[in-house]
Amino acid sequence: MGQEDLAFHETMDMHELLNLKTVGLLKSKMVQGIVFDQDLRALLEKNVQVSIMDIKQLQRLYPYAKSQ
């Protein structure tokens, strides 16, 4: 079974997820600088690492996204 292009709604969903993950990543990175609790800082760092992995997975779908 070959790879097919994403449908328009799937392309839009992918963009929305990518935006959500990117904003969450940026917020976690910014908040890390002002958090003093080490447990919270570790949790934020874990969120950063997971978000980076998620963003990389979503980026692999770009070749299959509809452009118009």
Secondary structure, DSSP 8 states (H G I E B T S, - for coil): -------HHHHHHHHHHHHHHHHHHHHHHHHHTT---HHHHHHHHHHHHHHHHHHHHHHTTGGGS---
